[in-house]
């Protein structure tokens, strides 16, 4: 099996993508609401990822 | 506010809700296929399968249940249950010898988390299947 090397950012974005798809699929009542919720979850994941990344960078000095 | 959502017919699963949930555990997304929700089943299958495959390709390790202090028990037994929740993917990986030894490094660590998270996402899908099969949800 091929070995894959991903950076922290790439791995976290992929994680956010798959988690958002499943969270979107299993919640809400209509497809439009599911799509909106999935996109919003992905945006929140990315915001947390970038925000925490900057926090660690600034905290580390 | 009244909503005009057209409810999809809920197919009665052959073996009751437990049959649908068992199938959803074994093959991620299959419970939704059984309950006539093919697109949702396909998205769950693709997400869980890709996450599991990426975890394997990053050489993530499979947890084995271990007991000891509380933290060790929670991490290893919880991780094992998370891995096991991927169903056939987990079983095939172990049976075919693709389970990797634990190694240091951030990529391996992400791989391990991807493997557990794939199982946890499948648990969410199983709960969704249960709610659809018992008519608590459209």
N, CA and C atoms of all chains as a GROMACS GRO file, in nm:
protein
  597
    1UNK      N    1   0.084  -0.119   0.000
    1UNK     CA    2   0.000   0.000   0.000
    1UNK      C    3   0.089   0.125   0.000
    2UNK      N    4   0.060   0.223  -0.088
    2UNK     CA    5   0.144   0.344  -0.094
    2UNK      C    6   0.137   0.422   0.036
    3UNK      N    7   0.248   0.487   0.067
    3UNK     CA    8   0.252   0.568   0.190
    3UNK      C    9   0.220   0.712   0.155
    4UNK      N   10   0.143   0.775   0.240
    4UNK     CA   11   0.104   0.913   0.213
    4UNK      C   12   0.162   1.005   0.320
    5UNK      N   13   0.221   1.113   0.276
    5UNK     CA   14   0.272   1.213   0.370
    5UNK      C   15   0.194   1.342   0.353
    6UNK      N   16   0.129   1.383   0.457
    6UNK     CA   17   0.052   1.508   0.451
    6UNK      C   18   0.104   1.603   0.558
    7UNK      N   19   0.092   1.731   0.530
    7UNK     CA   20   0.127   1.830   0.633
    7UNK      C   21   0.013   1.836   0.734
    8UNK      N   22   0.038   1.903   0.846
    8UNK     CA   23  -0.067   1.921   0.947
    8UNK      C   24  -0.191   1.985   0.882
    9UNK      N   25  -0.166   2.089   0.803
    9UNK     CA   26  -0.278   2.164   0.743
    9UNK      C   27  -0.359   2.076   0.648
   10UNK      N   28  -0.288   2.004   0.561
   10UNK     CA   29  -0.360   1.918   0.465
   10UNK      C   30  -0.442   1.811   0.536
   11UNK      N   31  -0.381   1.747   0.637
   11UNK     CA   32  -0.453   1.642   0.710
   11UNK      C   33  -0.575   1.699   0.781
   12UNK      N   34  -0.559   1.817   0.842
   12UNK     CA   35  -0.670   1.876   0.916
   12UNK      C   36  -0.782   1.920   0.821
   13UNK      N   37  -0.746   1.970   0.702
   13UNK     CA   38  -0.849   2.012   0.605
   13UNK      C   39  -0.926   1.889   0.554
   14UNK      N   40  -0.855   1.780   0.527
   14UNK     CA   41  -0.923   1.657   0.483
   14UNK      C   42  -1.015   1.604   0.592
   15UNK      N   43  -0.965   1.606   0.716
   15UNK     CA   44  -1.047   1.563   0.828
   15UNK      C   45  -1.175   1.646   0.836
   16UNK      N   46  -1.159   1.778   0.825
   16UNK     CA   47  -1.273   1.869   0.831
   16UNK      C   48  -1.372   1.841   0.718
   17UNK      N   49  -1.320   1.813   0.599
   17UNK     CA   50  -1.406   1.788   0.484
   17UNK      C   51  -1.494   1.664   0.506
   18UNK      N   52  -1.430   1.552   0.542
   18UNK     CA   53  -1.507   1.428   0.560
   18UNK      C   54  -1.605   1.438   0.676
   19UNK      N   55  -1.560   1.498   0.786
   19UNK     CA   56  -1.649   1.512   0.902
   19UNK      C   57  -1.768   1.602   0.866
   20UNK      N   58  -1.743   1.709   0.790
   20UNK     CA   59  -1.852   1.801   0.753
   20UNK      C   60  -1.954   1.733   0.662
   21UNK      N   61  -1.903   1.650   0.568
   21UNK     CA   62  -1.996   1.581   0.478
   21UNK      C   63  -2.090   1.491   0.558
   22UNK      N   64  -2.034   1.412   0.652
   22UNK     CA   65  -2.119   1.321   0.728
   22UNK      C   66  -2.213   1.399   0.820
   23UNK      N   67  -2.160   1.503   0.886
   23UNK     CA   68  -2.246   1.583   0.974
   23UNK      C   69  -2.360   1.647   0.894
   24UNK      N   70  -2.330   1.692   0.773
   24UNK     CA   71  -2.435   1.750   0.690
   24UNK      C   72  -2.537   1.647   0.647
   25UNK      N   73  -2.491   1.528   0.613
   25UNK     CA   74  -2.582   1.423   0.562
   25UNK      C   75  -2.679   1.374   0.669
   26UNK      N   76  -2.631   1.363   0.794
   26UNK     CA   77  -2.717   1.300   0.895
   26UNK      C   78  -2.804   1.398   0.972
   27UNK      N   79  -2.789   1.528   0.943
   27UNK     CA   80  -2.872   1.623   1.017
   27UNK      C   81  -2.968   1.693   0.921
   28UNK      N   82  -3.059   1.769   0.978
   28UNK     CA   83  -3.155   1.852   0.903
   28UNK      C   84  -3.255   1.767   0.824
   29UNK      N   85  -3.350   1.837   0.763
   29UNK     CA   86  -3.462   1.766   0.703
   29UNK      C   87  -3.463   1.771   0.550
   30UNK      N   88  -3.410   1.876   0.492
   30UNK     CA   89  -3.411   1.885   0.346
   30UNK      C   90  -3.267   1.889   0.294
   31UNK      N   91  -3.253   1.858   0.165
   31UNK     CA   92  -3.118   1.856   0.106
   31UNK      C   93  -3.052   1.993   0.110
   32UNK      N   94  -3.132   2.098   0.088
   32UNK     CA   95  -3.075   2.233   0.089
   32UNK      C   96  -3.022   2.268   0.228
   33UNK      N   97  -3.099   2.230   0.331
   33UNK     CA   98  -3.056   2.256   0.469
   33UNK      C   99  -2.930   2.174   0.502
   34UNK      N  100  -2.926   2.050   0.452
   34UNK     CA  101  -2.809   1.965   0.478
   34UNK      C  102  -2.684   2.023   0.414
   35UNK      N  103  -2.702   2.073   0.289
   35UNK     CA  104  -2.587   2.133   0.219
   35UNK      C  105  -2.537   2.256   0.294
   36UNK      N  106  -2.630   2.341   0.334
   36UNK     CA  107  -2.592   2.462   0.408
   36UNK      C  108  -2.520   2.426   0.538
   37UNK      N  109  -2.574   2.328   0.609
   37UNK     CA  110  -2.514   2.289   0.738
   37UNK      C  111  -2.375   2.230   0.718
   38UNK      N  112  -2.360   2.148   0.615
   38UNK     CA  113  -2.229   2.088   0.586
   38UNK      C  114  -2.126   2.194   0.553
   39UNK      N  115  -2.166   2.290   0.469
   39UNK     CA  116  -2.073   2.398   0.431
   39UNK      C  117  -2.037   2.483   0.554
   40UNK      N  118  -2.139   2.510   0.638
   40UNK     CA  119  -2.114   2.590   0.758
   40UNK      C  120  -2.018   2.516   0.853
   41UNK      N  121  -2.040   2.385   0.870
   41UNK     CA  122  -1.950   2.306   0.956
   41UNK      C  123  -1.806   2.312   0.904
   42UNK      N  124  -1.792   2.300   0.772
   42UNK     CA  125  -1.658   2.303   0.712
   42UNK      C  126  -1.593   2.439   0.736
   43UNK      N  127  -1.672   2.545   0.720
   43UNK     CA  128  -1.619   2.680   0.743
   43UNK      C  129  -1.576   2.696   0.889
   44UNK      N  130  -1.656   2.646   0.983
   44UNK     CA  131  -1.620   2.655   1.126
   44UNK      C  132  -1.493   2.576   1.155
   45UNK      N  133  -1.483   2.457   1.095
   45UNK     CA  134  -1.361   2.376   1.113
   45UNK      C  135  -1.238   2.456   1.066
   46UNK      N  136  -1.250   2.516   0.946
   46UNK     CA  137  -1.137   2.590   0.891
   46UNK      C  138  -1.103   2.713   0.976
   47UNK      N  139  -1.208   2.781   1.023
   47UNK     CA  140  -1.185   2.899   1.108
   47UNK      C  141  -1.112   2.858   1.236
   48UNK      N  142  -1.156   2.747   1.296
   48UNK     CA  143  -1.091   2.700   1.420
   48UNK      C  144  -0.947   2.658   1.390
   49UNK      N  145  -0.928   2.592   1.276
   49UNK     CA  146  -0.794   2.545   1.239
   49UNK      C  147  -0.697   2.662   1.222
   50UNK      N  148  -0.741   2.762   1.144
   50UNK     CA  149  -0.653   2.877   1.119
   50UNK      C  150  -0.636   2.961   1.246
   51UNK      N  151  -0.746   2.981   1.320
   51UNK     CA  152  -0.739   3.059   1.443
   51UNK      C  153  -0.646   2.995   1.545
   52UNK      N  154  -0.661   2.863   1.568
   52UNK     CA  155  -0.576   2.794   1.666
   52UNK      C  156  -0.431   2.790   1.618
   53UNK      N  157  -0.414   2.779   1.485
   53UNK     CA  158  -0.278   2.780   1.429
   53UNK      C  159  -0.207   2.910   1.460
   54UNK      N  160  -0.278   3.022   1.439
   54UNK     CA  161  -0.219   3.153   1.469
   54UNK      C  162  -0.195   3.170   1.618
   55UNK      N  163  -0.290   3.120   1.698
   55UNK     CA  164  -0.276   3.130   1.844
   55UNK      C  165  -0.149   3.058   1.889
   56UNK      N  166  -0.126   2.939   1.835
   56UNK     CA  167  -0.007   2.862   1.874
   56UNK      C  168   0.120   2.932   1.825
   57UNK      N  169   0.111   2.988   1.702
   57UNK     CA  170   0.229   3.058   1.649
   57UNK      C  171   0.263   3.180   1.736
   58UNK      N  172   0.161   3.259   1.770
   58UNK     CA  173   0.185   3.379   1.850
   58UNK      C  174   0.226   3.342   1.992
   59UNK      N  175   0.166   3.235   2.047
   59UNK     CA  176   0.200   3.193   2.183
   59UNK      C  177   0.339   3.134   2.192
   60UNK      N  178   0.383   3.074   2.083
   60UNK     CA  179   0.514   3.011   2.084
   60UNK      C  180   0.624   3.115   2.070
   61UNK      N  181   0.592   3.230   2.010
   61UNK     CA  182   0.690   3.337   1.996
   61UNK      C  183   0.771   3.325   1.869
   62UNK      N  184  -4.400   2.834   1.230
   62UNK     CA  185  -4.403   2.849   1.083
   62UNK      C  186  -4.419   2.712   1.020
   63UNK      N  187  -4.516   2.699   0.934
   63UNK     CA  188  -4.539   2.568   0.872
   63UNK      C  189  -4.432   2.541   0.766
   64UNK      N  190  -4.381   2.421   0.766
   64UNK     CA  191  -4.283   2.383   0.664
   64UNK      C  192  -4.347   2.286   0.569
   65UNK      N  193  -4.312   2.299   0.444
   65UNK     CA  194  -4.371   2.213   0.343
   65UNK      C  195  -4.266   2.114   0.294
   66UNK      N  196  -4.227   2.025   0.384
   66UNK     CA  197  -4.125   1.927   0.349
   66UNK      C  198  -4.194   1.797   0.312
   67UNK      N  199  -4.164   1.751   0.192
   67UNK     CA  200  -4.226   1.626   0.146
   67UNK      C  201  -4.150   1.508   0.206
   68UNK      N  202  -4.219   1.431   0.288
   68UNK     CA  203  -4.153   1.317   0.353
   68UNK      C  204  -4.133   1.204   0.254
   69UNK      N  205  -4.012   1.148   0.257
   69UNK     CA  206  -3.986   1.033   0.172
   69UNK      C  207  -4.042   0.908   0.236
   70UNK      N  208  -4.091   0.812   0.158
   70UNK     CA  209  -4.142   0.689   0.218
   70UNK      C  210  -4.030   0.613   0.289
   71UNK      N  211  -4.060   0.563   0.407
   71UNK     CA  212  -3.961   0.486   0.481
   71UNK      C  213  -3.984   0.338   0.453
   72UNK      N  214  -3.887   0.275   0.390
   72UNK     CA  215  -3.900   0.132   0.362
   72UNK      C  216  -3.882   0.056   0.492
   73UNK      N  217  -3.969  -0.042   0.516
   73UNK     CA  218  -3.955  -0.125   0.635
   73UNK      C  219  -3.836  -0.217   0.617
   74UNK      N  220  -3.733  -0.204   0.701
   74UNK     CA  221  -3.619  -0.295   0.685
   74UNK      C  222  -3.658  -0.438   0.717
   75UNK      N  223  -3.602  -0.532   0.640
   75UNK     CA  224  -3.640  -0.673   0.650
   75UNK      C  225  -3.622  -0.727   0.791
   76UNK      N  226  -3.512  -0.698   0.855
   76UNK     CA  227  -3.485  -0.756   0.986
   76UNK      C  228  -3.516  -0.663   1.101
   77UNK      N  229  -3.609  -0.566   1.082
   77UNK     CA  230  -3.633  -0.467   1.187
   77UNK      C  231  -3.519  -0.366   1.189
   78UNK      N  232  -3.526  -0.273   1.284
   78UNK     CA  233  -3.423  -0.168   1.288
   78UNK      C  234  -3.285  -0.224   1.316
   79UNK      N  235  -3.278  -0.334   1.395
   79UNK     CA  236  -3.145  -0.386   1.429
   79UNK      C  237  -3.074  -0.444   1.308
   80UNK      N  238  -3.150  -0.499   1.211
   80UNK     CA  239  -3.089  -0.548   1.088
   80UNK      C  240  -3.027  -0.435   1.009
   81UNK      N  241  -3.102  -0.323   1.001
   81UNK     CA  242  -3.052  -0.206   0.926
   81UNK      C  243  -2.929  -0.147   0.995
   82UNK      N  244  -2.933  -0.140   1.130
   82UNK     CA  245  -2.820  -0.083   1.204
   82UNK      C  246  -2.697  -0.175   1.193
   83UNK      N  247  -2.722  -0.305   1.199
   83UNK     CA  248  -2.610  -0.400   1.185
   83UNK      C  249  -2.545  -0.388   1.047
   84UNK      N  250  -2.630  -0.374   0.944
   84UNK     CA  251  -2.578  -0.358   0.809
   84UNK      C  252  -2.501  -0.225   0.796
   85UNK      N  253  -2.554  -0.121   0.861
   85UNK     CA  254  -2.487   0.010   0.857
   85UNK      C  255  -2.351   0.002   0.926
   86UNK      N  256  -2.341  -0.082   1.030
   86UNK     CA  257  -2.210  -0.099   1.096
   86UNK      C  258  -2.113  -0.174   1.003
   87UNK      N  259  -2.162  -0.285   0.947
   87UNK     CA  260  -2.074  -0.369   0.865
   87UNK      C  261  -2.022  -0.295   0.743
   88UNK      N  262  -2.114  -0.232   0.669
   88UNK     CA  263  -2.076  -0.158   0.548
   88UNK      C  264  -2.128  -0.014   0.564
   89UNK      N  265  -2.040   0.081   0.591
   89UNK     CA  266  -2.086   0.220   0.610
   89UNK      C  267  -2.171   0.268   0.492
   90UNK      N  268  -2.286   0.325   0.523
   90UNK     CA  269  -2.376   0.376   0.420
   90UNK      C  270  -2.479   0.274   0.374
   91UNK      N  271  -2.455   0.146   0.400
   91UNK     CA  272  -2.545   0.041   0.350
   91UNK      C  273  -2.683   0.050   0.416
   92UNK      N  274  -2.688   0.094   0.541
   92UNK     CA  275  -2.817   0.109   0.608
   92UNK      C  276  -2.905   0.210   0.537
   93UNK      N  277  -2.843   0.320   0.491
   93UNK     CA  278  -2.918   0.420   0.417
   93UNK      C  279  -2.964   0.367   0.282
   94UNK      N  280  -2.879   0.287   0.218
   94UNK     CA  281  -2.921   0.224   0.091
   94UNK      C  282  -3.043   0.134   0.116
   95UNK      N  283  -3.037   0.057   0.225
   95UNK     CA  284  -3.147  -0.035   0.258
   95UNK      C  285  -3.277   0.042   0.282
   96UNK      N  286  -3.266   0.161   0.341
   96UNK     CA  287  -3.384   0.241   0.373
   96UNK      C  288  -3.418   0.339   0.261
   97UNK      N  289  -3.367   0.311   0.141
   97UNK     CA  290  -3.398   0.392   0.021
   97UNK      C  291  -3.351   0.538   0.034
   98UNK      N  292  -3.228   0.553   0.086
   98UNK     CA  293  -3.166   0.686   0.090
   98UNK      C  294  -3.030   0.674   0.021
   99UNK      N  295  -3.031   0.646  -0.112
   99UNK     CA  296  -2.906   0.610  -0.178
   99UNK      C  297  -2.801   0.720  -0.181
  100UNK      N  298  -2.842   0.846  -0.200
  100UNK     CA  299  -2.743   0.954  -0.210
  100UNK      C  300  -2.675   0.978  -0.077
  101UNK      N  301  -2.755   0.974   0.029
  101UNK     CA  302  -2.696   0.994   0.162
  101UNK      C  303  -2.605   0.876   0.195
  102UNK      N  304  -2.649   0.755   0.158
  102UNK     CA  305  -2.566   0.637   0.181
  102UNK      C  306  -2.434   0.645   0.105
  103UNK      N  307  -2.441   0.694  -0.020
  103UNK     CA  308  -2.320   0.704  -0.102
  103UNK      C  309  -2.222   0.805  -0.042
  104UNK      N  310  -2.275   0.918   0.007
  104UNK     CA  311  -2.186   1.020   0.067
  104UNK      C  312  -2.121   0.967   0.195
  105UNK      N  313  -2.199   0.894   0.275
  105UNK     CA  314  -2.142   0.837   0.399
  105UNK      C  315  -2.037   0.732   0.363
  106UNK      N  316  -2.069   0.646   0.268
  106UNK     CA  317  -1.973   0.542   0.227
  106UNK      C  318  -1.843   0.605   0.177
  107UNK      N  319  -1.857   0.707   0.090
  107UNK     CA  320  -1.738   0.771   0.035
  107UNK      C  321  -1.655   0.838   0.145
  108UNK      N  322  -1.722   0.910   0.236
  108UNK     CA  323  -1.648   0.981   0.341
  108UNK      C  324  -1.577   0.885   0.435
  109UNK      N  325  -1.650   0.784   0.484
  109UNK     CA  326  -1.591   0.691   0.580
  109UNK      C  327  -1.480   0.608   0.513
  110UNK      N  328  -1.507   0.561   0.390
  110UNK     CA  329  -1.407   0.479   0.321
  110UNK      C  330  -1.280   0.559   0.292
  111UNK      N  331  -1.296   0.683   0.242
  111UNK     CA  332  -1.178   0.764   0.212
  111UNK      C  333  -1.100   0.799   0.338
  112UNK      N  334  -1.173   0.830   0.444
  112UNK     CA  335  -1.105   0.863   0.569
  112UNK      C  336  -1.027   0.742   0.621
  113UNK      N  337  -1.090   0.625   0.613
  113UNK     CA  338  -1.023   0.503   0.660
  113UNK      C  339  -0.902   0.472   0.572
  114UNK      N  340  -0.920   0.485   0.441
  114UNK     CA  341  -0.810   0.455   0.348
  114UNK      C  342  -0.692   0.552   0.368
  115UNK      N  343  -0.723   0.680   0.385
  115UNK     CA  344  -0.615   0.778   0.411
  115UNK      C  345  -0.545   0.747   0.542
  116UNK      N  346  -0.621   0.704   0.642
  116UNK     CA  347  -0.560   0.665   0.770
  116UNK      C  348  -0.464   0.549   0.753
  117UNK      N  349  -0.505   0.452   0.672
  117UNK     CA  350  -0.416   0.338   0.646
  117UNK      C  351  -0.292   0.382   0.569
  118UNK      N  352  -0.312   0.471   0.469
  118UNK     CA  353  -0.198   0.516   0.387
  118UNK      C  354  -0.103   0.604   0.466
  119UNK      N  355  -0.153   0.666   0.571
  119UNK     CA  356  -0.064   0.745   0.658
  119UNK      C  357  -0.001   0.656   0.763
  120UNK      N  358  -0.024   0.526   0.751
  120UNK     CA  359   0.034   0.427   0.843
  120UNK      C  360  -0.012   0.448   0.986
  121UNK      N  361  -0.143   0.479   0.999
  121UNK     CA  362  -0.200   0.489   1.133
  121UNK      C  363  -0.207   0.352   1.197
  122UNK      N  364  -0.207   0.349   1.327
  122UNK     CA  365  -0.210   0.220   1.397
  122UNK      C  366  -0.351   0.191   1.448
  123UNK      N  367  -0.382   0.061   1.462
  123UNK     CA  368  -0.510   0.019   1.517
  123UNK      C  369  -0.493  -0.001   1.668
  124UNK      N  370  -0.586   0.051   1.745
  124UNK     CA  371  -0.578   0.034   1.891
  124UNK      C  372  -0.612  -0.109   1.931
  125UNK      N  373  -0.541  -0.159   2.029
  125UNK     CA  374  -0.575  -0.287   2.092
  125UNK      C  375  -0.621  -0.255   2.234
  126UNK      N  376  -0.729  -0.321   2.280
  126UNK     CA  377  -0.777  -0.289   2.415
  126UNK      C  378  -0.672  -0.319   2.521
  127UNK      N  379  -0.644  -0.221   2.605
  127UNK     CA  380  -0.548  -0.237   2.714
  127UNK      C  381  -0.607  -0.176   2.840
  128UNK      N  382  -0.578  -0.237   2.952
  128UNK     CA  383  -0.621  -0.178   3.079
  128UNK      C  384  -0.499  -0.144   3.162
  129UNK      N  385  -0.520  -0.060   3.258
  129UNK     CA  386  -0.411  -0.014   3.345
  129UNK      C  387  -0.467   0.103   3.424
  130UNK      N  388  -0.404   0.219   3.414
  130UNK     CA  389  -0.464   0.336   3.478
  130UNK      C  390  -0.583   0.384   3.395
  131UNK      N  391  -0.659   0.475   3.453
  131UNK     CA  392  -0.786   0.515   3.391
  131UNK      C  393  -0.764   0.571   3.251
  132UNK      N  394  -0.663   0.657   3.234
  132UNK     CA  395  -0.638   0.720   3.105
  132UNK      C  396  -0.602   0.616   2.998
  133UNK      N  397  -0.517   0.521   3.034
  133UNK     CA  398  -0.480   0.416   2.940
  133UNK      C  399  -0.602   0.335   2.898
  134UNK      N  400  -0.685   0.300   2.995
  134UNK     CA  401  -0.806   0.222   2.965
  134UNK      C  402  -0.898   0.298   2.872
  135UNK      N  403  -0.918   0.428   2.902
  135UNK     CA  404  -1.010   0.508   2.819
  135UNK      C  405  -0.954   0.521   2.677
  136UNK      N  406  -0.826   0.552   2.665
  136UNK     CA  407  -0.767   0.576   2.532
  136UNK      C  408  -0.766   0.448   2.449
  137UNK      N  409  -0.716   0.340   2.508
  137UNK     CA  410  -0.698   0.219   2.428
  137UNK      C  411  -0.829   0.145   2.404
  138UNK      N  412  -0.914   0.134   2.508
  138UNK     CA  413  -1.042   0.066   2.486
  138UNK      C  414  -1.134   0.153   2.399
  139UNK      N  415  -1.134   0.284   2.423
  139UNK     CA  416  -1.215   0.374   2.341
  139UNK      C  417  -1.167   0.376   2.196
  140UNK      N  418  -1.035   0.380   2.179
  140UNK     CA  419  -0.979   0.376   2.044
  140UNK      C  420  -1.012   0.248   1.972
  141UNK      N  421  -1.007   0.137   2.046
  141UNK     CA  422  -1.042   0.008   1.986
  141UNK      C  423  -1.188   0.008   1.940
  142UNK      N  424  -1.277   0.060   2.025
  142UNK     CA  425  -1.419   0.064   1.986
  142UNK      C  426  -1.439   0.155   1.864
  143UNK      N  427  -1.366   0.267   1.862
  143UNK     CA  428  -1.374   0.357   1.746
  143UNK      C  429  -1.327   0.289   1.618
  144UNK      N  430  -1.217   0.215   1.628
  144UNK     CA  431  -1.168   0.140   1.511
  144UNK      C  432  -1.269   0.036   1.466
  145UNK      N  433  -1.322  -0.036   1.566
  145UNK     CA  434  -1.416  -0.146   1.538
  145UNK      C  435  -1.544  -0.095   1.471
  146UNK      N  436  -1.580   0.031   1.499
  146UNK     CA  437  -1.704   0.088   1.444
  146UNK      C  438  -1.698   0.103   1.292
  147UNK      N  439  -1.581   0.090   1.233
  147UNK     CA  440  -1.573   0.098   1.086
  147UNK      C  441  -1.621  -0.030   1.019
  148UNK      N  442  -1.653  -0.131   1.099
  148UNK     CA  443  -1.713  -0.254   1.045
  148UNK      C  444  -1.618  -0.336   0.961
  149UNK      N  445  -1.663  -0.365   0.839
  149UNK     CA  446  -1.587  -0.454   0.751
  149UNK      C  447  -1.449  -0.397   0.718
  150UNK      N  448  -1.438  -0.264   0.709
  150UNK     CA  449  -1.307  -0.204   0.681
  150UNK      C  450  -1.206  -0.245   0.788
  151UNK      N  451  -1.248  -0.235   0.914
  151UNK     CA  452  -1.158  -0.273   1.024
  151UNK      C  453  -1.126  -0.423   1.018
  152UNK      N  454  -1.232  -0.503   1.004
  152UNK     CA  455  -1.212  -0.649   1.006
  152UNK      C  456  -1.119  -0.693   0.893
  153UNK      N  457  -1.141  -0.640   0.771
  153UNK     CA  458  -1.055  -0.677   0.658
  153UNK      C  459  -0.911  -0.632   0.680
  154UNK      N  460  -0.895  -0.512   0.734
  154UNK     CA  461  -0.759  -0.461   0.759
  154UNK      C  462  -0.683  -0.553   0.854
  155UNK      N  463  -0.750  -0.596   0.960
  155UNK     CA  464  -0.683  -0.683   1.058
  155UNK      C  465  -0.661  -0.822   0.999
  156UNK      N  466  -0.765  -0.876   0.933
  156UNK     CA  467  -0.753  -1.011   0.878
  156UNK      C  468  -0.647  -1.020   0.768
  157UNK      N  469  -0.638  -0.914   0.686
  157UNK     CA  470  -0.542  -0.918   0.575
  157UNK      C  471  -0.403  -0.866   0.614
  158UNK      N  472  -0.386  -0.831   0.740
  158UNK     CA  473  -0.254  -0.794   0.790
  158UNK      C  474  -0.207  -0.655   0.754
  159UNK      N  475  -0.301  -0.562   0.731
  159UNK     CA  476  -0.261  -0.424   0.700
  159UNK      C  477  -0.248  -0.336   0.824
  160UNK      N  478  -0.281  -0.392   0.942
  160UNK     CA  479  -0.269  -0.312   1.064
  160UNK      C  480  -0.121  -0.284   1.090
  161UNK      N  481  -0.091  -0.157   1.120
  161UNK     CA  482   0.048  -0.114   1.134
  161UNK      C  483   0.089  -0.106   1.280
  162UNK      N  484   0.216  -0.129   1.308
  162UNK     CA  485   0.263  -0.106   1.445
  162UNK      C  486   0.266   0.043   1.477
  163UNK      N  487   0.260   0.074   1.606
  163UNK     CA  488   0.260   0.214   1.649
  163UNK      C  489   0.397   0.277   1.622
  164UNK      N  490   0.398   0.393   1.552
  164UNK     CA  491   0.523   0.461   1.520
  164UNK      C  492   0.513   0.608   1.558
  165UNK      N  493   0.629   0.668   1.586
  165UNK     CA  494   0.630   0.810   1.620
  165UNK      C  495   0.625   0.893   1.493
  166UNK      N  496   0.565   1.012   1.502
  166UNK     CA  497   0.561   1.102   1.386
  166UNK      C  498   0.421   1.157   1.367
  167UNK      N  499   0.414   1.281   1.319
  167UNK     CA  500   0.282   1.344   1.312
  167UNK      C  501   0.193   1.282   1.205
  168UNK      N  502   0.252   1.230   1.097
  168UNK     CA  503   0.170   1.169   0.992
  168UNK      C  504   0.105   1.040   1.044
  169UNK      N  505   0.182   0.958   1.113
  169UNK     CA  506   0.127   0.835   1.170
  169UNK      C  507   0.018   0.868   1.273
  170UNK      N  508   0.044   0.973   1.348
  170UNK     CA  509  -0.052   1.013   1.451
  170UNK      C  510  -0.184   1.057   1.387
  171UNK      N  511  -0.174   1.136   1.280
  171UNK     CA  512  -0.294   1.176   1.207
  171UNK      C  513  -0.364   1.052   1.150
  172UNK      N  514  -0.286   0.958   1.099
  172UNK     CA  515  -0.344   0.836   1.043
  172UNK      C  516  -0.425   0.761   1.146
  173UNK      N  517  -0.370   0.750   1.268
  173UNK     CA  518  -0.442   0.682   1.376
  173UNK      C  519  -0.573   0.754   1.406
  174UNK      N  520  -0.567   0.886   1.408
  174UNK     CA  521  -0.690   0.964   1.436
  174UNK      C  522  -0.789   0.950   1.322
  175UNK      N  523  -0.743   0.945   1.199
  175UNK     CA  524  -0.833   0.927   1.085
  175UNK      C  525  -0.905   0.792   1.096
  176UNK      N  526  -0.832   0.687   1.136
  176UNK     CA  527  -0.893   0.555   1.147
  176UNK      C  528  -1.003   0.555   1.254
  177UNK      N  529  -0.975   0.616   1.368
  177UNK     CA  530  -1.076   0.620   1.475
  177UNK      C  531  -1.194   0.709   1.433
  178UNK      N  532  -1.163   0.824   1.372
  178UNK     CA  533  -1.269   0.917   1.334
  178UNK      C  534  -1.361   0.856   1.228
  179UNK      N  535  -1.305   0.775   1.138
  179UNK     CA  536  -1.389   0.709   1.037
  179UNK      C  537  -1.493   0.621   1.107
  180UNK      N  538  -1.449   0.550   1.211
  180UNK     CA  539  -1.544   0.466   1.286
  180UNK      C  540  -1.647   0.550   1.359
  181UNK      N  541  -1.604   0.662   1.416
  181UNK     CA  542  -1.698   0.747   1.490
  181UNK      C  543  -1.801   0.811   1.396
  182UNK      N  544  -1.757   0.847   1.276
  182UNK     CA  545  -1.854   0.900   1.179
  182UNK      C  546  -1.955   0.792   1.141
  183UNK      N  547  -1.907   0.667   1.136
  183UNK     CA  548  -2.000   0.558   1.106
  183UNK      C  549  -2.099   0.536   1.220
  184UNK      N  550  -2.056   0.562   1.344
  184UNK     CA  551  -2.150   0.553   1.456
  184UNK      C  552  -2.262   0.655   1.438
  185UNK      N  553  -2.226   0.777   1.397
  185UNK     CA  554  -2.329   0.879   1.372
  185UNK      C  555  -2.425   0.833   1.262
  186UNK      N  556  -2.368   0.771   1.158
  186UNK     CA  557  -2.453   0.721   1.048
  186UNK      C  558  -2.545   0.609   1.099
  187UNK      N  559  -2.494   0.524   1.189
  187UNK     CA  560  -2.577   0.416   1.244
  187UNK      C  561  -2.692   0.473   1.327
  188UNK      N  562  -2.666   0.578   1.402
  188UNK     CA  563  -2.773   0.643   1.480
  188UNK      C  564  -2.878   0.700   1.385
  189UNK      N  565  -2.834   0.760   1.275
  189UNK     CA  566  -2.925   0.815   1.175
  189UNK      C  567  -3.013   0.704   1.116
  190UNK      N  568  -2.950   0.590   1.085
  190UNK     CA  569  -3.024   0.476   1.032
  190UNK      C  570  -3.129   0.430   1.133
  191UNK      N  571  -3.091   0.423   1.261
  191UNK     CA  572  -3.185   0.381   1.365
  191UNK      C  573  -3.305   0.476   1.369
  192UNK      N  574  -3.276   0.607   1.362
  192UNK     CA  575  -3.386   0.704   1.370
  192UNK      C  576  -3.476   0.697   1.248
  193UNK      N  577  -3.419   0.670   1.132
  193UNK     CA  578  -3.502   0.657   1.011
  193UNK      C  579  -3.585   0.528   1.019
  194UNK      N  580  -3.520   0.419   1.061
  194UNK     CA  581  -3.590   0.288   1.064
  194UNK      C  582  -3.702   0.287   1.166
  195UNK      N  583  -3.686   0.364   1.275
  195UNK     CA  584  -3.792   0.366   1.378
  195UNK      C  585  -3.887   0.485   1.357
  196UNK      N  586  -3.875   0.550   1.241
  196UNK     CA  587  -3.966   0.658   1.199
  196UNK      C  588  -3.960   0.780   1.292
  197UNK      N  589  -3.849   0.797   1.360
  197UNK     CA  590  -3.833   0.919   1.440
  197UNK      C  591  -3.787   1.034   1.351
  198UNK      N  592  -3.752   1.001   1.228
  198UNK     CA  593  -3.694   1.099   1.137
  198UNK      C  594  -3.735   1.059   0.996
  199UNK      N  595  -3.742   1.157   0.906
  199UNK     CA  596  -3.774   1.126   0.767
  199UNK      C  597  -3.667   1.042   0.705
   0.00000   0.00000   0.00000
